[in-house]
Amino acid sequence: MSFIKLMKHLKTITHHRNLVMIHCFKCGLYKQGLLHDLSKYSITELRTGAKYYQGDRSPNTAEREDLGYSRAWLHHKGRNLHHLEYWIDYSSDLSKGFTGMKMPVKYVVEMFCDRMAACKTYQKDKYKDSSPLEYYNKGKHKYQDLFNNKSQELLEYLLNYLANEGEEKTFKYIREEIMTGKADIIKNY
């Protein structure tokens, strides 16, 4: 494990966590902002970060390419409720197998904040309000069948709102309409 890579990884994850915290605070999610991604500081996830750090993408992706799976990701997604993978369970219809459960709204909002922060962290000056939506659209085919339809619809709605209305207006809308249950999309959630 390279000490320099470890320090660069710590800088990256701390920067990302701080951005998510600020975003969550702007949405009224104070506890989630403070607790976001604490598992990234565990030895299981730090080891991967130090070994596979590249600076422009997740070390988990590099570990997955190397080993065929990512120990760090398996650890992370099982401890962080803002990941859709946390919410995969057996369907109550036993003929269907695994399915995505509907996520509580606050975790979909945290997922939204997480995606914004990840794009800002890795894209730096190239980030724009449409970046999280563009990144999401590139990869959504990978997990579409396991993402609960209602949770996916809410995330896509928020990503589109951000792309069209900008960050300040989106955070205000989330805080005043989504988190209070006033928004039509939440009434049908």
C-alpha positions as CSV (number, residue, x, y, z in Angstrom):
1,M,0.0,0.0,0.0
2,S,1.5,3.3,-1.1
3,F,1.4,6.0,1.5
4,I,1.2,8.7,-1.2
5,K,-1.7,7.0,-2.9
6,L,-3.4,6.6,0.5
7,M,-3.0,10.3,1.3
8,K,-4.4,11.2,-2.2
9,H,-7.3,8.9,-1.7
10,L,-8.1,10.3,1.7
11,K,-8.0,13.8,0.2
12,T,-10.4,12.7,-2.5
13,I,-12.9,10.9,-0.3
14,T,-12.8,13.7,2.3
15,H,-13.4,16.3,-0.4
16,H,-16.3,14.2,-1.8
17,R,-17.8,13.7,1.7
18,N,-17.6,17.4,2.4
19,L,-19.5,18.2,-0.8
20,V,-22.2,15.7,0.0
21,M,-22.5,17.1,3.5
22,I,-23.0,20.6,2.1
23,H,-25.5,19.4,-0.4
24,C,-27.4,17.4,2.2
25,F,-27.5,20.4,4.5
26,K,-29.0,22.5,1.7
27,C,-31.7,19.9,1.4
28,G,-32.3,19.8,5.2
29,L,-30.7,16.3,5.7
30,Y,-28.3,17.3,8.5
31,K,-27.8,13.8,10.1
32,Q,-27.2,12.2,6.7
33,G,-24.8,14.9,5.7
34,L,-22.7,14.2,8.8
35,L,-22.8,10.4,8.5
36,H,-22.4,10.1,4.7
37,D,-19.9,7.5,3.6
38,L,-18.1,7.0,6.9
39,S,-17.4,3.4,5.8
40,K,-14.9,4.8,3.3
41,Y,-12.6,5.3,6.3
42,S,-12.7,1.6,7.3
43,I,-9.7,-0.5,6.6
44,T,-11.6,-2.6,4.0
45,E,-12.4,0.4,1.9
46,L,-9.2,2.4,2.6
47,R,-7.0,-0.6,1.5
48,T,-8.7,-0.6,-1.9
49,G,-8.5,3.2,-2.2
50,A,-4.8,3.2,-1.5
51,K,-4.0,0.3,-3.8
52,Y,-6.1,1.3,-6.8
53,Y,-6.2,5.1,-6.5
54,Q,-6.1,6.9,-9.9
55,G,-7.7,10.3,-9.1
56,D,-10.2,10.4,-12.0
57,R,-12.4,7.5,-11.1
58,S,-13.4,5.2,-8.3
59,P,-10.7,2.8,-7.0
60,N,-13.5,0.2,-6.7
61,T,-13.8,0.1,-10.5
62,A,-10.1,-0.6,-10.8
63,E,-10.3,-3.3,-8.1
64,R,-13.2,-4.9,-9.9
65,E,-11.2,-4.9,-13.2
66,D,-8.3,-6.6,-11.4
67,L,-10.1,-9.2,-9.2
68,G,-13.5,-9.6,-11.0
69,Y,-15.3,-8.0,-8.0
70,S,-14.7,-5.2,-5.5
71,R,-14.3,-6.1,-1.9
72,A,-14.5,-2.4,-1.0
73,W,-17.8,-2.0,-3.0
74,L,-19.4,-5.0,-1.4
75,H,-18.5,-3.6,2.0
76,H,-19.6,-0.1,1.1
77,K,-23.0,-0.8,-0.5
78,G,-24.0,-3.0,2.4
79,R,-23.6,-0.2,4.9
80,N,-24.8,2.9,3.1
81,L,-28.5,3.3,2.6
82,H,-28.2,5.9,-0.2
83,H,-27.1,3.1,-2.6
84,L,-29.9,1.3,-4.6
85,E,-27.9,-1.9,-4.1
86,Y,-28.6,-1.8,-0.4
87,W,-32.3,-2.1,-1.1
88,I,-32.1,-5.2,-3.3
89,D,-34.0,-8.1,-1.7
90,Y,-36.0,-11.1,-2.6
91,S,-39.4,-10.2,-4.1
92,S,-42.5,-11.0,-2.1
93,D,-43.5,-12.8,-5.3
94,L,-41.2,-15.8,-5.1
95,S,-41.3,-16.4,-8.8
96,K,-39.5,-13.1,-9.5
97,G,-36.2,-13.5,-7.5
98,F,-34.3,-10.4,-6.6
99,T,-35.9,-7.0,-7.0
100,G,-35.3,-3.4,-5.9
101,M,-37.3,-2.2,-2.9
102,K,-38.7,1.3,-2.8
103,M,-36.1,3.6,-1.0
104,P,-37.2,6.1,1.6
105,V,-37.2,9.6,0.0
106,K,-34.4,10.9,2.2
107,Y,-32.1,8.2,0.8
108,V,-33.0,9.0,-2.8
109,V,-32.2,12.6,-2.1
110,E,-28.9,11.6,-0.5
111,M,-28.1,9.5,-3.6
112,F,-28.8,12.6,-5.7
113,C,-26.4,14.7,-3.6
114,D,-23.9,11.9,-3.8
115,R,-24.0,11.8,-7.6
116,M,-23.6,15.6,-7.8
117,A,-20.6,15.5,-5.5
118,A,-19.0,12.6,-7.3
119,C,-19.3,14.4,-10.6
120,K,-17.8,17.6,-9.1
121,T,-15.0,15.6,-7.5
122,Y,-13.9,13.8,-10.6
123,Q,-14.9,16.3,-13.3
124,K,-13.6,19.4,-11.4
125,D,-13.8,22.5,-13.6
126,K,-15.6,20.6,-16.4
127,Y,-18.6,20.0,-14.1
128,K,-22.0,21.5,-15.1
129,D,-25.5,21.1,-13.7
130,S,-26.3,18.5,-16.4
131,S,-23.2,16.4,-15.6
132,P,-24.9,14.1,-13.0
133,L,-27.8,13.4,-15.4
134,E,-25.4,12.7,-18.3
135,Y,-23.3,10.3,-16.1
136,Y,-26.4,8.6,-14.8
137,N,-27.8,8.1,-18.3
138,K,-24.5,6.5,-19.5
139,G,-24.7,3.8,-16.8
140,K,-28.4,3.3,-16.0
141,H,-28.7,0.3,-18.2
142,K,-26.4,-1.6,-15.8
143,Y,-28.9,-1.6,-12.9
144,Q,-32.2,-0.6,-14.4
145,D,-33.8,-4.0,-13.7
146,L,-32.8,-3.9,-10.0
147,F,-33.7,-0.2,-9.3
148,N,-37.2,0.2,-7.9
149,N,-39.3,2.0,-10.4
150,K,-40.6,4.7,-8.0
151,S,-37.1,5.4,-6.6
152,Q,-35.6,5.5,-10.1
153,E,-38.4,7.9,-11.2
154,L,-37.6,10.2,-8.3
155,L,-33.9,10.2,-8.9
156,E,-34.3,10.9,-12.6
157,Y,-36.8,13.7,-11.8
158,L,-34.3,15.3,-9.5
159,L,-31.4,14.9,-11.9
160,N,-33.5,16.5,-14.7
161,Y,-34.6,19.3,-12.4
162,L,-31.0,20.1,-11.6
163,A,-30.0,20.0,-15.3
164,N,-32.9,22.3,-16.2
165,E,-33.2,24.6,-13.2
166,G,-29.7,24.8,-11.7
167,E,-28.3,23.9,-8.3
168,E,-29.7,26.7,-6.1
169,K,-33.3,26.3,-7.3
170,T,-33.0,22.5,-7.1
171,F,-31.9,22.5,-3.4
172,K,-34.7,24.9,-2.5
173,Y,-37.2,22.7,-4.3
174,I,-36.0,19.6,-2.5
175,R,-36.0,21.3,0.9
176,E,-39.4,23.0,0.5
177,E,-41.4,20.6,-1.8
178,I,-39.8,17.1,-1.8
179,M,-38.8,16.8,1.9
180,T,-42.1,18.2,3.1
181,G,-44.2,15.9,0.8
182,K,-45.8,18.8,-1.1
183,A,-44.4,17.9,-4.5
184,D,-46.7,15.9,-6.8
185,I,-44.0,13.2,-7.4
186,I,-43.9,12.6,-3.6
187,K,-47.7,12.4,-3.3
188,N,-47.6,9.5,-5.7
189,Y,-44.5,7.9,-4.1
